[in-house]
Amino acid sequence: MDWTSAQLRSLVELTRRGTITAVAEALGYTPGGVSQQITALEKATGRQLLRRVGRRVELTDAGVTLALHAERILTTEAEAVEALERTRNEVSGTLRVGLFATAAAEILPPALRQVRERHPGVTVRSRDMDVDEVYDAVAGGSVDLALGLDYPDVPIPRNPSLRVRELSRERFSLAVPTGTMSGRSGRSGRSGRSGRSGRQKVSLTDTRDLGWILPSAGSYYGRAVLTACRRAGFEPQVLHEVTDTAATLALVEAGVGVSVVTDLMLRLRPSCLEVLELHETMERHIVVVCRSFAEHRPTVAALVDVLRTSAGRRPSGGRQQSGNTLLTR
């Protein structure tokens, strides 16, 4: 059959994502480009692979059958590429990296500087994507590896075909408008004295009558915060459903609600607000994800090593502190 990897990948992604538009977003094509790939694949196979159902499309029996085999073909092809690369002595080639906004701003830039210095033959092409989609993007082969997040309270399901390595751990604190918690800490029966960071220490239950700024409850981040609040015995009042970290910090600074933050998140936007240590332990793990058979590929191994080094050197501060009021910069 005279087909291409791009055509097969478009078909496989369609089985995962369900719409031409979603496939286009995942692969970095236009919807028209995806449709052209599928049309070309139908010509190559002599079979109708899709049918229209109202405004949607669905795979025909032939489409489902080919998609199953296409996934195996793409995996075998990727394994062949990895095996060939391992025969070379030098570390060179192109890597496609998926990453979420915070990683794009704070983690990848110093890592790329190190890659240029240590492995000038490696070219990195990055794509910003929803953090909850990076695992599927790696499994589907649309990127070679990705920076992602994992939450102990709501662990992301592990695909056996993926290798997940932890780069660092971050503990969440509470971000509140200046002066909001004055006289509130300790209402839960816990001490309001400073923690090890020198910040005022509060409990999640001290926020039960305050408005919250959180991502969608359908996201892993949103579910992790909801789980922690429910474990503390209350349901947070979500007034603003926001995914973007910089927008969340701006809303907290404007005095419209509270949210949880990490030191890495605080460096995304200069903000004048209070950051308070929590009695409860809430963490997120920054991870790097690649396919299991690719972890020893020289370029992948080199970039993972650089990312782990960068994560270890990443500063934990970056803010000026006066009392409990912090100016992030």
N, C-alpha and C positions, 0 to 999 in steps of 0.2 A: 504494500500500500504506500502511496506517495503522500505521506502526511508529515507534519513538523511537530517538534516538541511544543511549540507555542500553541498550536491547535489542540493538541491533546491536553495541555495544561488548562486551557480555557474550558474544555469539556469537564474535566475533573473538578475544577473550581465551581462550575455550575451545579454539580451534584451537591456540593457543600453549602453553597450560598443561596441558591434558589432563583436568583434574578440576574439578568444581563448586567444591570447597573452595579450590583454588588460585586460581580466578577470583575468588572472594569475598574472599580475602586481598588480591589485587592491586587490586581496585576499591573495597575498603572496605565491601562489602556482607556480609550474612549468606548462607550457602549457600542458605537458603530464598528469599532475595531474588533470587539469581541464577536459581534454578529458575523463579521467577515471571516473570522477564524473558524467559526462553527460551519458557515456555509461552505468554505473551502474543504473542511473535513467531510461534509456530506458528499461533496463532489468526488473526493478521493475514495470514499467507501462505497459510493453508490447506494447509500441508505439514508432515509430520513431519520435524523437524530433528535429533533425537537418538534413539538407541536404547540400551537398556540391554544391556550385555554382562557378565553376572555382577554384580559390585558396581561396575563402571565404566560410563561412558557413552561413546559415540562418535558422531560426526556421520554422518548419512545422506548420500546423494549430494546431496540437496536442501540439506542443511545446509552441506556443503562448498562448493557453488555459491554459496549466499547469502553465506557468510563471505568469499569472494573479492571479491564485489561490495561487501559491507558495508565492507571495509577501504578501498576506493576512495571510497565515500560519505562515510565519516568523515573521510578526508583532505581531500576537497573541501569538506566542511562547515567543517573547521578552517581551511582556506585562506581561505574566505569570511569567517570571523570575523576573521582577521588583517587581511584587506584592508579590512574595515569599520572596524576599530580604527585603522588608519593614516590614515583620513580625519578623525579627530578631532585637535584641536590639543592637548587636555590629555592627560596620562598618567594614566589611571584604569581601574579594572577589577579583576577577581579573577584571581589566579594560583595554580595548584596546583603545589606544589613537593615533590619527593621528595628524601629525604636519608637518609644513614646516621647512626649514633649519634654519632660524633665530630663530624660537621658540625652535628648538632642542638645539641650542647652548646657548641661553641666558635666556629663560623663564622656560623650563622644569626642568633643573638641580636643581635650588633652590626650585622649587615646590616639586620635589621628596624628597629632604631632609626634607622638612616640613611634607610630607606624612608619611615618615618613623618614624618621631618623634611623630606625632599626631595620626596616624592610622596605627600601625604596621601590622594589619591584612589585609591591602590592598596591592595587587600586581598590579603594572602598567606595561603594555607591550606597547611600543610605536613603531610607524611605520612612517618613513619619507616619505612624498608624495608631489606631486605637490600641491601648495597652492590652485590652482583653482579647485582641485578635492576633497577637504576635505568635502565640503557640500554633494556631492553625496555619499561619503564613509560613512558618518553618516546616511544619509537617507536610504542607502542600507543595513545598519547593519554590514558592514565589520569592523567598529570601533564603540566604544560606545560613544565617544565624540572626538572632534578635536579642535585644535587651528587653527584659520584661519584669513584672512584679509578681510576688506571691504573698499571700496573707495567711499566717498560721490559723486564724479564726475561720477563714473561708478558703481552704487550699484549692488551687486550680487543678482540675483533673489531669493526671499525668498520662500522656500518650506514650505507650511503650516504645515507639519509634524515635522518641526524643531524649536527648541528654540535657538535663537542667543542672547548671552549676551556680551556686550562690556566690555573689560578688561582695555583698555587704548587707548589714542589717541596720534599719533605722527605727528608732522608737518615736511614736507620735506624742506630741504635746498638744495643748489646747490654745488656739489663737482666738483672742477676744478683743473687742474694741476697748481702748484705753479706759480704765476706771470701772468697767462692767462688773468685775468680780469683787470690788471693794465691799467688805462686810458679808460676802456670800460664802467664802471658803470656810469650811468647818461645819456648815449646816448639816452635812451628811454624817457628822459625828467623828470625822477624821480631822487630824491636825491640818491647819493651813500654813504651817511653817515652811521655810524654803527646803527644797530638795538638794541633791548633790550638785546640780547645775547652778545653784544660787537663785533659781526661779521660785516664785510662790508655788506651793503645791496644793492642788485641788482634786476633787473627785468628779467623775462624770455626772454623778447625781446632783452636783451643784448647778448643773445646766438644765435641769428638768423643765424649768419654766421659761427658758430662753429659746429664741428661734435659731435654727441651724441652717448652714449652707453646706450641702452635700451633693455628690454625684447621684445619678439614678440608682434606685434600690436594686435595679437589675444588673448593675456593674459589680465586680468583685470588691472594689473599694467601698462602694456604698453599702454592700451587704456586710462587709467586715465591721464598719462603724456601727451599723444597726445591731449586729450581733453583740458588740461590746456594750452598747447602751442597754440592750435588753438584759444582758447578764448583770448589769448594774441595777436593774429593776425599773427601767422607765423606757418609754417610746419617745425618741427625739422629735421635736416639732420642726419638720423640714419646711422652711419658708421659701428657700431658693434652691432649685435643682441645677447645679452648675458642674461641669466637668473640668473646665479650664482652671488650672491652679492660680494663675495670675489674676483672673477674674474673681476667684474666691477670696484671695488676699485683699483685693480692692473693696469687695463688699464688706469684709470684716472691718477694714479700716474705716469705711463709711458708717459703721455702727449699726448695720442691719441684721447682724447675726454672728454666730460663732462657728468654728470649724476646727478640725484637727489638722496638724501640720507636722512635717519633719524639717530638720535643718536644711536638707536639700531643696525642699519645696519653698522654704523661706527665701532662698537666694534668687528665686526667679523674678522677684519684683520688689523694688524699694518700697517698704510699707512701714507706717508708724502704728503699731498695735502692741498688745501685750501677749506674751507667750508664757503659759503657765505649765508647770510639770504636772503630770497626771499620776494619781495613786495607782490607777489601773495600768497594767502593761498592755500596750497596743503596739504591734510591730508590723513592718512590711519588709520583705526581703527583695533586694534587687538581684536579679538573676540573668545569666546569659544562657540562651537556648540554641541548640543545634541538633541536627539529626544524628542518631547514635553512630551510624556508619561513617559520618563525616568528621567526628571529633578529632581524629588523628590526621586529617588532611592538613598538610603543612601550613597553608594560608589560614585555615580556620583555627588551628592550634596556636598559631602566632598571634592572631588577633585576640583570642580568648586570654592568652597569657598577658598581653598588653592591657586588656580591660581589667583583669584581676589586679595587676600592678597599679593601674590608675585608681581603682577603687580603694586600694590600701593607702594610697597617698592623698586621697581627697580630703580637704580640710573639713573639720566638723563645725567650724564657727562661721565667721564672715559677717557678724552683726555687731553693732555698737549697742551696749546695754546700759541703761540708766534705771536702777530699781528693777521693776518688772516690765518696763516699757522698752521695746526693741525697735530700732530702726534697721530694717534689713537693707542690704545694699549689694 
